[in-house]
Amino acid sequence: MNYKNFTNNRICTKRLFFTAAMLLFSALIIISCASAPGTAGESVTGIYAGVIPAADCPGISVVLLLYDNGNYKMTYQYIDRGDNLAVFTGTYTWDGNTKKVTLDGNGIPSFYKAGKNSLKQLDMNGNEITGNLAKNYKLKKI
């Protein structure tokens, strides 16, 4: 083997190694950024909105903002009741295994279960709401 062939083989080996390393690095980046639903890495941050049932009016307009830093802001406004906006703030926790969001800060925790681009309100014990109006306790991500 002469020097020219040796040098060309060495360059090809370096290129092959570099290409393999870049492919591996790219795959690791993609895997780390794409979390499967229900994993701890999944994010529920964003803005959710909807109208939930109320006993004595057409409904309650709800807007929930979940921030990256673990804080939240929620507004409630009773429909057809004039200017009565209630604002709640606090912190939230996200359990990727159960897909539950727990809002703290008002003395009584509120629970939600994450779905595809939505949050479903749970009862005061963290269980799914049942009954005829159960499907109406859903906030959609906007």
Stockholm file with secondary structure:
# STOCKHOLM 1.0

chainA/1-142         MNYKNFTNNRICTKRLFFTAAMLLFSALIIISCASAPGTAGESVTGIYAGVIPAADCPGISVVLLLYDNGNYKMTYQYIDRGDNLAVFTGTYTWDGNTKKVTLDGNGIPSFYKAGKNSLKQLDMNGNEITGNLAKNYKLKKI
#=GR chainA/1-142 SS CCHHHHHHHHHHHHHHHHHHHHHHHHHHHHHHHCCCTTSTTCCCCEEEEEEECCSSSSCEEEEEEECTTSEEEEEEEETTSCSCEEEEEEEEEEETTTTEEEEESSSSCEEEEEETTEEEEBCTTSCBCCSTTGGGCEEEEC
#=GC SS_cons         CCHHHHHHHHHHHHHHHHHHHHHHHHHHHHHHHCCCTTSTTCCCCEEEEEEECCSSSSCEEEEEEECTTSEEEEEEEETTSCSCEEEEEEEEEEETTTTEEEEESSSSCEEEEEETTEEEEBCTTSCBCCSTTGGGCEEEEC
//
